Amino acid sequence: MGVGVTAPLSHSVGLVRLQFQHTTPKKRSLARVFLGHKYHNHHHNNKSISIISNCTTSSNTTSTTTATTTTTTTTTATSGGGLLEVNELKERCKKWEWKGQYSITYFVSQSSISNSNNNKPPLLLVHGFGASIPHWRRNIGTLAQNFTVYAIDLLGFGASDKPAGFSYTMETWAQLILDFLDEIVQKPTVLIGNSVGSLACVIAASDSSRSLVRGLVLLNCAGGMNNKAVVDDWRIKLLLPLLLLVDFLLRQRGIASAIFERVRKRDNLRNILLSVYGNKESVDEELVEIIMEPTNDAGALDAFVSIVTGPPGPNPVQLMPRISLPVLLLWGDQDPFTPLDGPVGKYFSSLPSELTNVSLFVLEGVGHCPHDDRPDLVHEKLLPWLAQLPAS
């Protein structure tokens, strides 16, 4: 069987994932076990959870709505804001020098009704592993109709610096987010993150020493920078010797370089993306290029190895109870990286019944990157939630 080591795009991506190229049901099952969670159909009895399917939703959080409507394409499903061109996003990006030595790329789009929008908090979009600012191209236009929208390339990703030999940690990214809010945004902000970007937002929001965060939106939040964080799953424990071997191999420069070159090939990236998106129409050549382009940068290999082999970072199980801010969880139910029946998914699914500040909507037929996979479903729940936030 063909085995490809994968990591781009998402999750507690630190541990290298095996992708079985010639998939049979047995091989797909094994691949999902390696991801940390063997995925199967889930059933939720928690009345605080709403399940949102393709083109219809239910306002009653105690019931489940099922839709048979044909899936619409994401290019035309951005609720009036439109799909922003990647080149336009890049041309409008700005640079910020973090800690006097690292160049960080960010984007800002002022609200189209800014004169009457003074009480609405700004939004900061934080991408997941392997992604960057253009991964939000289907969302910025819609959100900017009513909010000032910022998006950032985390250190090591996109057009931001990728310093050679840098040791990446979740805490580093969380501090970058807080410093960006303090120095650039300068207003309490709603953080919206995907995957490992979500976890960075959780860590930032749990820092109660500064009132920089107004709310938190988590899109399929990761449990750690890599799967070493998932210690309570017997499948991870069973594979731990293999995971340690992978870490050892990646610390050998020649082997790491060969693995990275395989991962970053266009066809491999496309297959990886298809495996984590529910709506396959969203996986177009533009998306593949968004993920692929930054891997050409000097320092990209170092970032890949450091993230895959580094410490997983703070556990959200310890962090979430500290957060009293309004929290919205949007979770794609076809996510092979952080599935609802895995330890991370189960924990976040339980939160609405335990914490009054947390709301959860499960998005049916949606994968690991809901904002890009099915932006229409995300906007349908995100915009009303943002509208009901108390005025500043």
Disulfide bonds with the S-S distance in Angstrom:
none
